[in-house]
Amino acid sequence: MLSPTRGRAGISPARLAAFFADATVGPVLTAHPNEVRRKSTIDRKLEVAELLAARGRPFLTAVELRANEMALRRAVLTCSRVRQESWQRIGGVSLPRGKA
């Protein structure tokens, strides 16, 4: 039962007023998980484009070419994992790995 001097949690109005007198209240902005995945996918696609463009530069050394290839493989793999994980969560259905 609700008391006229206490709320449902049993806290008096005076105690609530004291709490909010010293409290700092502010908005907290967070990204929805789908937005985070979308941004990650866009970032990886841009990274792949930059790495492919760099491969067209003349006079790449063997070390530079190998480093570019490794970075390109990592970016493509990351992008495919983000996509796969997104599809696995759609509608709460868990798909087998490698089937997305």
Buried (B, 14 or more C-beta within 10 A) or exposed (E): EEEEEEEEEEEEEEEEEEEEEEEEEEEEEEEEEEEEBBEBBEBBEEBBEEBEEBEEEEEBEEEEEEBBEEBBEEBBEBBEEBBBEBEBEEEEEEEEEEEB
